[in-house]
Amino acid sequence: MKPTWKKKTTALATTSLLAAAIAVPVSAAPASISASGSVSAVSAAASSKASTVENSLVNVAGFKSASNFKAFYANLQRAVAKGDKAAVAARVHYPLTVFLDDDDDNDQNQKLVIKTKAQFLNNYNRIFTDDVRENLAETSFSELLVNWKGASIDDGDIWFTPSKSGLPGISTVNADD
């Protein structure tokens, strides 16, 4: 009598490999081809990068949902561009940690802890410097850095972290030039 487990194991392994080959993620699909026949690799790469950011926001950083973060980020960019300080203040997780350049050559930055919305509004121009505002405006959603600490723009100028309920907010600003 021949053992049947070998046939079942081989069949299971073959089925698993076939299923894995068929289940190609969307980001691995070939880029779309335009009417002129050229490959739109740039849009495929951007789509893939945005998808990676979306997955990481939830699975690595702990945000409640990627779509919620995406809306938060777009609204923050609009509020900062329009100079709507109150709208920006509403998107902060207090206490906010801010590192300011002390204009000395000793590489020591001044640390501020902003505990209230009023304190944030009083220090808005020191916190959201021209460089910070420019970097926020120039950083697309797909260019965000996401890790276990949260998400950030431009090498950490602004850090976003989830609240206990998973909602995004600004937790740290590195306003050193």
OpenMM code with the backbone's topology and positions (N, CA, C; nanometers):
from openmm import Vec3, app, unit

residues = "MET LYS PRO THR TRP LYS LYS LYS THR THR ALA LEU ALA THR THR SER LEU LEU ALA ALA ALA ILE ALA VAL PRO VAL SER ALA ALA PRO ALA SER ILE SER ALA SER GLY SER VAL SER ALA VAL SER ALA ALA ALA SER SER LYS ALA SER THR VAL GLU ASN SER LEU VAL ASN VAL ALA GLY PHE LYS SER ALA SER ASN PHE LYS ALA PHE TYR ALA ASN LEU GLN ARG ALA VAL ALA LYS GLY ASP LYS ALA ALA VAL ALA ALA ARG VAL HIS TYR PRO LEU THR VAL PHE LEU ASP ASP ASP ASP ASP ASN ASP GLN ASN GLN LYS LEU VAL ILE LYS THR LYS ALA GLN PHE LEU ASN ASN TYR ASN ARG ILE PHE THR ASP ASP VAL ARG GLU ASN LEU ALA GLU THR SER PHE SER GLU LEU LEU VAL ASN TRP LYS GLY ALA SER ILE ASP ASP GLY ASP ILE TRP PHE THR PRO SER LYS SER GLY LEU PRO GLY ILE SER THR VAL ASN ALA ASP ASP".split()
positions = [
    Vec3(0.0839, -0.1187, 0.0000),
    Vec3(0.0000, 0.0000, 0.0000),
    Vec3(0.0885, 0.1252, 0.0000),
    Vec3(0.0677, 0.2169, -0.0940),
    Vec3(0.1471, 0.3386, -0.1065),
    Vec3(0.0894, 0.4470, -0.0158),
    Vec3(0.1767, 0.5260, 0.0467),
    Vec3(0.1253, 0.6353, 0.1313),
    Vec3(0.0584, 0.7425, 0.0447),
    Vec3(-0.0623, 0.7851, 0.0827),
    Vec3(-0.1359, 0.8855, 0.0074),
    Vec3(-0.0991, 1.0281, 0.0493),
    Vec3(-0.0307, 1.0422, 0.1610),
    Vec3(0.0047, 1.1765, 0.2067),
    Vec3(0.0994, 1.2459, 0.1102),
    Vec3(0.1843, 1.1693, 0.0403),
    Vec3(0.2771, 1.2308, -0.0553),
    Vec3(0.2007, 1.2941, -0.1713),
    Vec3(0.0988, 1.2266, -0.2208),
    Vec3(0.0192, 1.2806, -0.3298),
    Vec3(-0.0568, 1.4047, -0.2842),
    Vec3(-0.1124, 1.3978, -0.1631),
    Vec3(-0.1891, 1.5118, -0.1115),
    Vec3(-0.0974, 1.6316, -0.0861),
    Vec3(0.0212, 1.6064, -0.0313),
    Vec3(0.1155, 1.7150, -0.0042),
    Vec3(0.1614, 1.7786, -0.1349),
    Vec3(0.1926, 1.6954, -0.2340),
    Vec3(0.2361, 1.7473, -0.3639),
    Vec3(0.1240, 1.8272, -0.4301),
    Vec3(0.0027, 1.7755, -0.4229),
    Vec3(-0.1113, 1.8465, -0.4808),
    Vec3(-0.1355, 1.9780, -0.4085),
    Vec3(-0.1215, 1.9777, -0.2761),
    Vec3(-0.1408, 2.0998, -0.1971),
    Vec3(-0.0342, 2.2029, -0.2316),
    Vec3(0.0918, 2.1587, -0.2416),
    Vec3(0.2005, 2.2501, -0.2752),
    Vec3(0.1810, 2.3086, -0.4144),
    Vec3(0.1400, 2.2270, -0.5091),
    Vec3(0.1160, 2.2739, -0.6451),
    Vec3(0.0019, 2.3748, -0.6481),
    Vec3(-0.1044, 2.3452, -0.5748),
    Vec3(-0.2184, 2.4359, -0.5682),
    Vec3(-0.1780, 2.5683, -0.5046),
    Vec3(-0.0968, 2.5635, -0.3975),
    Vec3(-0.0522, 2.6857, -0.3297),
    Vec3(0.0331, 2.7720, -0.4211),
    Vec3(0.1236, 2.7067, -0.4953),
    Vec3(0.2083, 2.7822, -0.5879),
    Vec3(0.1262, 2.8460, -0.6990),
    Vec3(0.0298, 2.7729, -0.7496),
    Vec3(-0.0569, 2.8261, -0.8541),
    Vec3(-0.1367, 2.9449, -0.8022),
    Vec3(-0.1908, 2.9320, -0.6816),
    Vec3(-0.2684, 3.0411, -0.6215),
    Vec3(-0.1806, 3.1636, -0.5994),
    Vec3(-0.0569, 3.1415, -0.5552),
    Vec3(0.0346, 3.2534, -0.5329),
    Vec3(0.0692, 3.3228, -0.6641),
    Vec3(0.0851, 3.2443, -0.7698),
    Vec3(0.1180, 3.3029, -0.9003),
    Vec3(0.0022, 3.3825, -0.9575),
    Vec3(-0.1191, 3.3384, -0.9302),
    Vec3(-0.2373, 3.4082, -0.9816),
    Vec3(-0.2652, 3.5350, -0.9028),
    Vec3(-0.2371, 3.5337, -0.7731),
    Vec3(-0.2701, 3.6460, -0.6856),
    Vec3(-0.1625, 3.7530, -0.6906),
    Vec3(-0.1371, 3.8073, -0.8068),
    Vec3(-0.0392, 3.9128, -0.8249),
    Vec3(-0.0998, 4.0432, -0.7749),
    Vec3(-0.0314, 4.1149, -0.6845),
    Vec3(-0.0867, 4.2410, -0.6367),
    Vec3(-0.1002, 4.3420, -0.7495),
    Vec3(-0.1928, 4.4346, -0.7328),
    Vec3(-0.2184, 4.5369, -0.8345),
    Vec3(-0.0919, 4.6172, -0.8626),
    Vec3(-0.0129, 4.6447, -0.7571),
    Vec3(0.1083, 4.7243, -0.7772),
    Vec3(0.2105, 4.6532, -0.8642),
    Vec3(0.2004, 4.5185, -0.8793),
    Vec3(0.2937, 4.4454, -0.9628),
    Vec3(0.2435, 4.4283, -1.1057),
    Vec3(0.1226, 4.4731, -1.1325),
    Vec3(0.0660, 4.4618, -1.2663),
    Vec3(0.1413, 4.5541, -1.3610),
    Vec3(0.1457, 4.5213, -1.4888),
    Vec3(0.2176, 4.6070, -1.5828),
    Vec3(0.1537, 4.7444, -1.5933),
    Vec3(0.2361, 4.8433, -1.6247),
    Vec3(0.1864, 4.9797, -1.6398),
    Vec3(0.0902, 4.9868, -1.7578),
    Vec3(-0.0011, 5.0822, -1.7524),
    Vec3(-0.0980, 5.0955, -1.8607),
    Vec3(-0.0321, 5.1544, -1.9852),
    Vec3(-0.0876, 5.1235, -2.0984),
    Vec3(-0.0332, 5.1728, -2.2251),
    Vec3(-0.1290, 5.2765, -2.2817),
    Vec3(-0.0739, 5.3901, -2.3203),
    Vec3(-0.1567, 5.4979, -2.3728),
    Vec3(-0.1931, 5.4704, -2.5185),
    Vec3(-0.2787, 5.5557, -2.5750),
    Vec3(-0.3241, 5.5394, -2.7139),
    Vec3(-0.2077, 5.5455, -2.8113),
    Vec3(-0.1035, 5.6200, -2.7763),
    Vec3(0.0111, 5.6310, -2.8667),
    Vec3(0.1045, 5.5112, -2.8545),
    Vec3(0.0778, 5.4229, -2.7574),
    Vec3(0.1586, 5.3032, -2.7429),
    Vec3(0.2681, 5.3161, -2.6391),
    Vec3(0.2869, 5.4341, -2.5778),
    Vec3(0.3923, 5.4500, -2.4783),
    Vec3(0.3444, 5.3995, -2.3424),
    Vec3(0.4357, 5.3497, -2.2648),
    Vec3(0.4026, 5.2946, -2.1340),
    Vec3(0.3986, 5.4064, -2.0312),
    Vec3(0.2953, 5.4052, -1.9509),
    Vec3(0.2795, 5.5063, -1.8467),
    Vec3(0.3389, 5.4547, -1.7162),
    Vec3(0.4700, 5.4357, -1.7151),
    Vec3(0.5387, 5.3807, -1.5985),
    Vec3(0.5368, 5.4776, -1.4812),
    Vec3(0.5393, 5.6059, -1.5094),
    Vec3(0.5401, 5.7050, -1.4024),
    Vec3(0.4114, 5.6965, -1.3217),
    Vec3(0.2965, 5.6902, -1.3866),
    Vec3(0.1703, 5.6825, -1.3140),
    Vec3(0.1573, 5.5504, -1.2405),
    Vec3(0.2097, 5.4432, -1.2972),
    Vec3(0.2051, 5.3131, -1.2301),
    Vec3(0.2931, 5.3153, -1.1056),
    Vec3(0.4107, 5.3777, -1.1156),
    Vec3(0.5005, 5.3861, -1.0011),
    Vec3(0.4412, 5.4728, -0.8920),
    Vec3(0.3804, 5.5849, -0.9287),
    Vec3(0.3175, 5.6734, -0.8302),
    Vec3(0.2016, 5.6033, -0.7614),
    Vec3(0.1236, 5.5305, -0.8385),
    Vec3(0.0120, 5.4557, -0.7826),
    Vec3(0.0616, 5.3491, -0.6856),
    Vec3(0.1687, 5.2818, -0.7225),
    Vec3(0.2274, 5.1789, -0.6377),
    Vec3(0.2803, 5.2389, -0.5083),
    Vec3(0.3476, 5.3532, -0.5174),
    Vec3(0.4032, 5.4205, -0.3990),
    Vec3(0.2914, 5.4668, -0.3073),
    Vec3(0.1851, 5.5234, -0.3622),
    Vec3(0.0715, 5.5671, -0.2812),
    Vec3(0.0065, 5.4483, -0.2117),
    Vec3(-0.0031, 5.3372, -0.2827),
    Vec3(-0.0610, 5.2166, -0.2243),
    Vec3(0.0243, 5.1663, -0.1085),
    Vec3(0.1561, 5.1723, -0.1244),
    Vec3(0.2471, 5.1318, -0.0175),
    Vec3(0.2313, 5.2227, 0.1036),
    Vec3(0.2217, 5.3527, 0.0808),
    Vec3(0.2017, 5.4476, 0.1906),
    Vec3(0.0698, 5.4183, 0.2609),
    Vec3(-0.0361, 5.3964, 0.1850),
    Vec3(-0.1668, 5.3673, 0.2440),
    Vec3(-0.1617, 5.2434, 0.3330),
    Vec3(-0.1001, 5.1372, 0.2841),
    Vec3(-0.0888, 5.0147, 0.3626),
    Vec3(-0.0071, 5.0365, 0.4888),
    Vec3(0.1039, 5.1078, 0.4769),
    Vec3(0.1914, 5.1316, 0.5912),
    Vec3(0.1263, 5.2204, 0.6969),
    Vec3(0.0459, 5.3166, 0.6544),
    Vec3(-0.0207, 5.4043, 0.7515),
    Vec3(-0.1041, 5.3239, 0.8500),
    Vec3(-0.1720, 5.2227, 0.8000),
    Vec3(-0.2588, 5.1410, 0.8848),
    Vec3(-0.1807, 5.0290, 0.9528),
    Vec3(-0.1051, 4.9527, 0.8744),
    Vec3(-0.0411, 4.8314, 0.9251),
    Vec3(0.0882, 4.8545, 1.0025),
    Vec3(0.1580, 4.9637, 0.9774),
    Vec3(0.2843, 4.9900, 1.0453),
    Vec3(0.2701, 5.1025, 1.1474),
    Vec3(0.2113, 5.2150, 1.1060),
    Vec3(0.2036, 5.3319, 1.1934),
    Vec3(0.0839, 5.3298, 1.2875),
    Vec3(-0.0193, 5.2540, 1.2550),
    Vec3(-0.1328, 5.2406, 1.3463),
    Vec3(-0.2454, 5.3403, 1.3295),
    Vec3(-0.2514, 5.4069, 1.2140),
    Vec3(-0.3627, 5.4978, 1.1894),
    Vec3(-0.4890, 5.4166, 1.1629),
    Vec3(-0.6035, 5.4767, 1.1931),
    Vec3(-0.7319, 5.4069, 1.1789),
    Vec3(-0.7605, 5.3674, 1.0344),
    Vec3(-0.7400, 5.4616, 0.9417),
    Vec3(-0.7611, 5.4304, 0.8005),
    Vec3(-0.6753, 5.5227, 0.7146),
    Vec3(-0.6355, 5.4692, 0.6005),
    Vec3(-0.5537, 5.5471, 0.5074),
    Vec3(-0.6341, 5.6601, 0.4454),
    Vec3(-0.7612, 5.6338, 0.4156),
    Vec3(-0.8436, 5.7381, 0.3535),
    Vec3(-0.8656, 5.8543, 0.4502),
    Vec3(-0.8789, 5.8236, 0.5781),
    Vec3(-0.8932, 5.9280, 0.6794),
    Vec3(-0.7659, 6.0117, 0.6861),
    Vec3(-0.6501, 5.9454, 0.6844),
    Vec3(-0.5235, 6.0182, 0.6880),
    Vec3(-0.5062, 6.1031, 0.5634),
    Vec3(-0.5420, 6.0479, 0.4478),
    Vec3(-0.5274, 6.1197, 0.3211),
    Vec3(-0.6094, 6.2487, 0.3227),
    Vec3(-0.7325, 6.2421, 0.3728),
    Vec3(-0.8180, 6.3611, 0.3833),
    Vec3(-0.7587, 6.4603, 0.4830),
    Vec3(-0.7105, 6.4097, 0.5970),
    Vec3(-0.6453, 6.4938, 0.6980),
    Vec3(-0.5277, 6.5689, 0.6355),
    Vec3(-0.4440, 6.4977, 0.5619),
    Vec3(-0.3235, 6.5563, 0.5028),
    Vec3(-0.3584, 6.6622, 0.3987),
    Vec3(-0.4545, 6.6335, 0.3133),
    Vec3(-0.4968, 6.7313, 0.2108),
    Vec3(-0.5555, 6.8558, 0.2771),
    Vec3(-0.6360, 6.8375, 0.3817),
    Vec3(-0.6947, 6.9521, 0.4523),
    Vec3(-0.5879, 7.0334, 0.5244),
    Vec3(-0.4874, 6.9666, 0.5800),
    Vec3(-0.3777, 7.0378, 0.6454),
    Vec3(-0.3001, 7.1198, 0.5425),
    Vec3(-0.2689, 7.0616, 0.4278),
    Vec3(-0.1973, 7.1363, 0.3241),
    Vec3(-0.2760, 7.2597, 0.2810),
    Vec3(-0.4072, 7.2447, 0.2638),
    Vec3(-0.4916, 7.3597, 0.2257),
    Vec3(-0.4927, 7.4666, 0.3354),
    Vec3(-0.5072, 7.4242, 0.4599),
    Vec3(-0.5141, 7.5187, 0.5714),
    Vec3(-0.3837, 7.5974, 0.5838),
    Vec3(-0.2717, 7.5296, 0.5715),
    Vec3(-0.1421, 7.5980, 0.5809),
    Vec3(-0.1240, 7.6921, 0.4617),
    Vec3(-0.1606, 7.6494, 0.3421),
    Vec3(-0.1478, 7.7338, 0.2222),
    Vec3(-0.2320, 7.8605, 0.2340),
    Vec3(-0.3505, 7.8479, 0.2931),
    Vec3(-0.4396, 7.9637, 0.3090),
    Vec3(-0.4057, 8.0471, 0.4321),
    Vec3(-0.3142, 7.9988, 0.5158),
    Vec3(-0.2798, 8.0711, 0.6384),
    Vec3(-0.3876, 8.0608, 0.7445),
    Vec3(-0.4686, 7.9561, 0.7401),
    Vec3(-0.5765, 7.9344, 0.8370),
    Vec3(-0.5187, 7.8697, 0.9625),
    Vec3(-0.4665, 7.9542, 1.0508),
    Vec3(-0.3971, 7.9077, 1.1707),
    Vec3(-0.4879, 7.8264, 1.2627),
    Vec3(-0.6131, 7.8656, 1.2736),
    Vec3(-0.7075, 7.7925, 1.3599),
    Vec3(-0.7317, 7.6511, 1.3074),
    Vec3(-0.7416, 7.6372, 1.1775),
    Vec3(-0.7616, 7.5040, 1.1183),
    Vec3(-0.6387, 7.4166, 1.1389),
    Vec3(-0.5207, 7.4754, 1.1306),
    Vec3(-0.3973, 7.4006, 1.1563),
    Vec3(-0.3927, 7.3598, 1.3031),
    Vec3(-0.4256, 7.4529, 1.3922),
    Vec3(-0.4242, 7.4251, 1.5367),
    Vec3(-0.5192, 7.3115, 1.5732),
    Vec3(-0.6276, 7.2994, 1.5001),
    Vec3(-0.7249, 7.1925, 1.5254),
    Vec3(-0.6707, 7.0553, 1.4853),
    Vec3(-0.5638, 7.0519, 1.4089),
    Vec3(-0.5064, 6.9254, 1.3618),
    Vec3(-0.3830, 6.8835, 1.4417),
    Vec3(-0.3634, 6.9450, 1.5564),
    Vec3(-0.2475, 6.9167, 1.6415),
    Vec3(-0.2887, 6.8252, 1.7560),
    Vec3(-0.2022, 6.7278, 1.7860),
    Vec3(-0.2157, 6.6481, 1.9084),
    Vec3(-0.1338, 6.7200, 2.0156),
    Vec3(-0.2019, 6.7737, 2.1153),
    Vec3(-0.1323, 6.8434, 2.2239),
    Vec3(-0.0975, 6.7444, 2.3340),
    Vec3(0.0168, 6.7609, 2.3969),
    Vec3(0.1188, 6.8633, 2.3755),
    Vec3(0.1980, 6.8380, 2.2470),
    Vec3(0.2288, 6.9468, 2.1790),
    Vec3(0.3066, 6.9439, 2.0562),
    Vec3(0.4520, 6.9731, 2.0912),
    Vec3(0.5434, 6.8902, 2.0422),
    Vec3(0.6859, 6.9142, 2.0627),
    Vec3(0.7405, 6.9859, 1.9399),
    Vec3(0.8107, 7.0965, 1.9650),
    Vec3(0.8664, 7.1773, 1.8558),
    Vec3(1.0144, 7.1995, 1.8831),
    Vec3(1.0951, 7.1758, 1.7811),
    Vec3(1.2373, 7.2044, 1.7902),
    Vec3(1.2669, 7.3225, 1.6991),
    Vec3(1.3180, 7.4309, 1.7593),
    Vec3(1.3481, 7.5541, 1.6862),
    Vec3(1.4979, 7.5721, 1.6751),
    Vec3(1.5426, 7.6262, 1.5633),
    Vec3(1.6828, 7.6575, 1.5423),
    Vec3(1.7171, 7.7756, 1.6320),
    Vec3(1.8253, 7.7624, 1.7097),
    Vec3(1.8619, 7.8731, 1.7994),
    Vec3(1.9590, 7.9716, 1.7361),
    Vec3(1.9857, 7.9566, 1.6058),
    Vec3(2.0706, 8.0466, 1.5270),
    Vec3(2.2163, 8.0504, 1.5723),
    Vec3(2.2560, 7.9578, 1.6579),
    Vec3(2.3968, 7.9476, 1.6960),
    Vec3(2.4604, 7.8364, 1.6144),
    Vec3(2.5900, 7.8325, 1.6152),
    Vec3(2.6607, 7.7295, 1.5399),
    Vec3(2.6890, 7.6050, 1.6236),
    Vec3(2.6239, 7.5915, 1.7375),
    Vec3(2.6541, 7.4792, 1.8264),
    Vec3(2.5613, 7.3594, 1.8057),
    Vec3(2.4801, 7.3606, 1.7014),
    Vec3(2.3893, 7.2505, 1.6681),
    Vec3(2.2918, 7.2153, 1.7797),
    Vec3(2.2660, 7.3062, 1.8681),
    Vec3(2.1678, 7.2856, 1.9741),
    Vec3(2.0387, 7.3556, 1.9344),
    Vec3(1.9293, 7.2830, 1.9386),
    Vec3(1.8002, 7.3417, 1.9047),
    Vec3(1.7201, 7.3658, 2.0310),
    Vec3(1.6405, 7.4697, 2.0276),
    Vec3(1.5542, 7.5013, 2.1399),
    Vec3(1.4301, 7.4137, 2.1309),
    Vec3(1.3948, 7.3516, 2.2409),
    Vec3(1.2763, 7.2657, 2.2446),
    Vec3(1.1621, 7.3401, 2.3121),
    Vec3(1.0495, 7.3452, 2.2425),
    Vec3(0.9268, 7.4031, 2.2984),
    Vec3(0.8240, 7.2931, 2.3151),
    Vec3(0.7491, 7.2983, 2.4204),
    Vec3(0.6364, 7.2084, 2.4375),
    Vec3(0.5113, 7.2956, 2.4385),
    Vec3(0.4311, 7.2824, 2.3335),
    Vec3(0.3100, 7.3620, 2.3161),
    Vec3(0.1939, 7.2814, 2.3748),
    Vec3(0.1338, 7.3332, 2.4811),
    Vec3(0.0317, 7.2565, 2.5532),
    Vec3(-0.1115, 7.2908, 2.5153),
    Vec3(-0.1322, 7.4080, 2.4574),
    Vec3(-0.2697, 7.4502, 2.4275),
    Vec3(-0.2799, 7.5097, 2.2867),
    Vec3(-0.4020, 7.5175, 2.2395),
    Vec3(-0.4284, 7.5782, 2.1096),
    Vec3(-0.3869, 7.7256, 2.1107),
    Vec3(-0.4151, 7.7959, 2.2198),
    Vec3(-0.3781, 7.9379, 2.2305),
    Vec3(-0.2269, 7.9556, 2.2227),
    Vec3(-0.1543, 7.8704, 2.2896),
    Vec3(-0.0086, 7.8762, 2.2856),
    Vec3(0.0426, 7.8467, 2.1441),
    Vec3(-0.0216, 7.7526, 2.0764),
    Vec3(0.0146, 7.7217, 1.9379),
    Vec3(-0.0078, 7.8439, 1.8489),
    Vec3(-0.1241, 7.9043, 1.8592),
    Vec3(-0.1557, 8.0209, 1.7760),
    Vec3(-0.0579, 8.1356, 1.8003),
    Vec3(-0.0173, 8.1563, 1.9254),
    Vec3(0.0791, 8.2623, 1.9583),
    Vec3(0.2173, 8.2355, 1.8985),
    Vec3(0.2503, 8.1086, 1.8763),
    Vec3(0.3822, 8.0716, 1.8255),
    Vec3(0.3784, 8.0196, 1.6814),
    Vec3(0.2661, 8.0352, 1.6151),
    Vec3(0.2456, 7.9754, 1.4830),
    Vec3(0.3592, 8.0064, 1.3852),
    Vec3(0.3981, 8.1319, 1.3734),
    Vec3(0.5002, 8.1705, 1.2748),
    Vec3(0.6394, 8.1178, 1.3116),
    Vec3(0.6645, 8.0929, 1.4380),
    Vec3(0.7909, 8.0318, 1.4796),
    Vec3(0.7910, 7.8825, 1.4498),
    Vec3(0.6723, 7.8215, 1.4574),
    Vec3(0.6588, 7.6768, 1.4368),
    Vec3(0.6506, 7.6451, 1.2878),
    Vec3(0.5586, 7.7091, 1.2190),
    Vec3(0.5400, 7.6863, 1.0757),
    Vec3(0.6183, 7.7917, 0.9989),
    Vec3(0.7507, 7.7719, 0.9956),
    Vec3(0.8405, 7.8629, 0.9259),
    Vec3(0.8162, 7.8523, 0.7748),
    Vec3(0.8781, 7.9415, 0.7009),
    Vec3(0.8668, 7.9353, 0.5546),
    Vec3(0.9110, 7.7990, 0.5016),
    Vec3(1.0215, 7.7468, 0.5561),
    Vec3(1.0724, 7.6164, 0.5106),
    Vec3(0.9740, 7.5037, 0.5404),
    Vec3(0.9162, 7.5041, 0.6592),
    Vec3(0.8212, 7.3994, 0.6962),
    Vec3(0.6974, 7.4069, 0.6067),
    Vec3(0.6466, 7.5287, 0.5860),
    Vec3(0.5284, 7.5449, 0.4996),
    Vec3(0.5585, 7.5017, 0.3563),
    Vec3(0.6745, 7.5393, 0.3061),
    Vec3(0.7136, 7.5028, 0.1698),
    Vec3(0.7289, 7.3505, 0.1565),
    Vec3(0.7935, 7.2884, 0.2535),
    Vec3(0.8126, 7.1437, 0.2478),
    Vec3(0.6797, 7.0687, 0.2562),
    Vec3(0.5866, 7.1188, 0.3359),
    Vec3(0.4541, 7.0578, 0.3446),
    Vec3(0.3826, 7.0686, 0.2097),
    Vec3(0.3899, 7.1852, 0.1485),
    Vec3(0.3232, 7.2068, 0.0203),
    Vec3(0.3824, 7.1188, -0.0904),
    Vec3(0.5131, 7.0956, -0.0848),
    Vec3(0.5815, 7.0207, -0.1902),
    Vec3(0.5807, 6.8695, -0.1705),
    Vec3(0.5419, 6.8216, -0.0534),
    Vec3(0.5443, 6.6778, -0.0258),
    Vec3(0.4083, 6.6169, -0.0563),
    Vec3(0.4038, 6.5350, -0.1587),
    Vec3(0.2785, 6.4681, -0.1939),
    Vec3(0.2527, 6.3539, -0.0964),
    Vec3(0.1318, 6.3074, -0.0962),
    Vec3(0.0926, 6.1960, -0.0097),
    Vec3(0.1820, 6.0746, -0.0316),
    Vec3(0.2127, 6.0449, -0.1569),
    Vec3(0.2932, 5.9264, -0.1883),
    Vec3(0.4394, 5.9406, -0.1473),
    Vec3(0.4830, 6.0623, -0.1117),
    Vec3(0.6214, 6.0856, -0.0698),
    Vec3(0.6388, 6.0830, 0.0817),
    Vec3(0.5321, 6.0586, 0.1569),
    Vec3(0.5425, 6.0541, 0.3019),
    Vec3(0.6308, 5.9394, 0.3469),
    Vec3(0.7068, 5.9643, 0.4516),
    Vec3(0.7841, 5.8593, 0.5167),
    Vec3(0.6941, 5.8003, 0.6246),
    Vec3(0.6770, 5.6687, 0.6240),
    Vec3(0.5921, 5.6042, 0.7239),
    Vec3(0.6729, 5.4956, 0.7932),
    Vec3(0.6703, 5.4971, 0.9260),
    Vec3(0.7330, 5.3906, 1.0027),
    Vec3(0.6539, 5.3706, 1.1320),
    Vec3(0.7087, 5.2937, 1.2249),
    Vec3(0.6366, 5.2622, 1.3481),
    Vec3(0.6112, 5.3856, 1.4342),
    Vec3(0.6845, 5.4944, 1.4096),
    Vec3(0.6647, 5.6170, 1.4869),
    Vec3(0.5468, 5.6992, 1.4361),
    Vec3(0.5095, 5.6804, 1.3101),
    Vec3(0.4030, 5.7588, 1.2483),
    Vec3(0.4387, 5.7891, 1.1044),
    Vec3(0.4038, 5.9091, 1.0601),
    Vec3(0.4342, 5.9530, 0.9237),
    Vec3(0.4987, 6.0905, 0.9306),
    Vec3(0.5859, 6.1195, 0.8347),
    Vec3(0.6509, 6.2505, 0.8351),
    Vec3(0.6754, 6.2991, 0.6930),
    Vec3(0.7032, 6.4283, 0.6856),
    Vec3(0.7400, 6.4903, 0.5580),
    Vec3(0.8859, 6.5323, 0.5640),
    Vec3(0.9496, 6.5388, 0.4496),
    Vec3(1.0814, 6.5980, 0.4305),
    Vec3(1.1787, 6.5722, 0.5450),
    Vec3(1.2177, 6.4512, 0.5620),
    Vec3(1.3152, 6.4131, 0.6647),
    Vec3(1.2733, 6.4537, 0.8055),
    Vec3(1.1460, 6.4546, 0.8324),
    Vec3(1.0985, 6.4766, 0.9687),
    Vec3(1.0616, 6.6187, 1.0057),
    Vec3(1.0397, 6.7064, 0.9089),
    Vec3(0.9978, 6.8434, 0.9427),
    Vec3(0.8691, 6.8430, 1.0251),
    Vec3(0.7741, 6.7605, 0.9848),
    Vec3(0.6482, 6.7466, 1.0596),
    Vec3(0.6236, 6.5975, 1.0784),
    Vec3(0.5945, 6.5574, 1.2030),
    Vec3(0.5590, 6.4190, 1.2335),
    Vec3(0.4120, 6.4117, 1.2684),
    Vec3(0.3454, 6.3137, 1.2115),
    Vec3(0.2044, 6.2868, 1.2382),
    Vec3(0.1956, 6.1535, 1.3118),
    Vec3(0.1184, 6.1504, 1.4176),
    Vec3(0.0996, 6.0263, 1.4921),
    Vec3(-0.0495, 6.0027, 1.5127),
    Vec3(-0.0866, 5.8755, 1.5313),
    Vec3(-0.2280, 5.8470, 1.5571),
    Vec3(-0.2629, 5.8725, 1.7041),
    Vec3(-0.3847, 5.9176, 1.7255),
    Vec3(-0.4346, 5.9303, 1.8622),
    Vec3(-0.4666, 5.7896, 1.9124),
    Vec3(-0.5148, 5.7794, 2.0355),
    Vec3(-0.5520, 5.6479, 2.0892),
    Vec3(-0.6603, 5.5825, 2.0049),
    Vec3(-0.7438, 5.6632, 1.9401),
    Vec3(-0.8491, 5.6092, 1.8547),
    Vec3(-0.8031, 5.5913, 1.7091),
    Vec3(-0.6758, 5.6227, 1.6813),
    Vec3(-0.6205, 5.6032, 1.5476),
    Vec3(-0.6320, 5.7212, 1.4539),
    Vec3(-0.6816, 5.8343, 1.5035),
    Vec3(-0.6963, 5.9523, 1.4177),
    Vec3(-0.5650, 6.0294, 1.4094),
    Vec3(-0.5325, 6.0847, 1.2924),
    Vec3(-0.4051, 6.1537, 1.2742),
    Vec3(-0.4021, 6.2918, 1.3376),
    Vec3(-0.2809, 6.3313, 1.3748),
    Vec3(-0.2592, 6.4662, 1.4255),
    Vec3(-0.1116, 6.4984, 1.4205),
    Vec3(-0.0786, 6.6271, 1.4272),
    Vec3(0.0613, 6.6706, 1.4269),
    Vec3(0.1125, 6.6535, 1.5692),
    Vec3(0.2264, 6.5843, 1.5843),
    Vec3(0.2808, 6.5627, 1.7177),
    Vec3(0.4160, 6.6311, 1.7379),
    Vec3(0.4922, 6.6483, 1.6292),
    Vec3(0.6246, 6.7107, 1.6393),
    Vec3(0.6502, 6.7949, 1.5155),
    Vec3(0.7132, 6.9105, 1.5364),
    Vec3(0.7579, 6.9940, 1.4242),
    Vec3(0.9049, 7.0251, 1.4486),
    Vec3(0.9864, 6.9979, 1.3489),
    Vec3(1.1283, 7.0313, 1.3518),
    Vec3(1.1477, 7.1527, 1.2619),
    Vec3(1.1435, 7.2683, 1.3229),
    Vec3(1.1479, 7.3944, 1.2486),
    Vec3(1.2884, 7.4493, 1.2375),
    Vec3(1.3874, 7.3613, 1.2474),
    Vec3(1.5258, 7.4077, 1.2322),
    Vec3(1.5585, 7.4200, 1.0846),
    Vec3(1.6175, 7.5310, 1.0486),
    Vec3(1.6474, 7.5589, 0.9066),
    Vec3(1.7697, 7.4854, 0.8600),
] * unit.nanometer
topology = app.Topology()
chain = topology.addChain("A")
for resn in residues:
    res = topology.addResidue(resn, chain)
    for name in ("N", "CA", "C"):
        topology.addAtom(name, app.Element.getBySymbol(name[0]), res)
